[in-house]
Amino acid sequence: MSNIDYPQLLDYYKIAYAMPNPISYHDTRLSQYFPPHSNHRASTLHQDQHVFAYIRWYNSTNDNEHRDEGIAICLPEFSADNYHSILPVHCIHLEVATAVDVTDMNEKRMLVIPMPKKYYA
């Protein structure tokens, strides 16, 4: 993660870990979610969930043309980076494929298609 993206990580910590004013990620050890006490429920809940992905999201549209097929239609540009760009990797459930589509009106849009995953018992 670059220094440019660092403010988004701090904003994420403020919200996800109830930390109103962290100055750096080193301040996170003061949060109730980070103490390594085995009897502290919040600590055991979050102690292995501190690996993040930095996501660039496409701008969404109100176009529901293929929603029944599980396909999201987005604008072909990314939304502004903010704390939503930080995502704990355990929250990533599947991969997606993207494709550029051009409408009859010659407008570009992005198709975001979930890739099915095979689960083994």
BELGIWO-V724285 format. One record per run of one state. SS is the DSSP state (alpha for helix, beta for strand, coil for the rest). FROM is the first residue (numbers start at 1). TO is the last residue. Records with the same first field share a line. If there is no record, write none. Layout:
SS->FROM-TO ; FROM-TO
This chain:
coil->1-5 ; 17-24 ; 31-40 ; 47-51 ; 55-57 ; 61-66 ; 70-70 ; 79-82 ; 92-95 ; 103-107 ; 115-121
alpha->6-16 ; 25-30 ; 41-46 ; 67-69 ; 83-85 ; 89-91
beta->52-54 ; 58-60 ; 71-78 ; 86-88 ; 96-102 ; 108-114
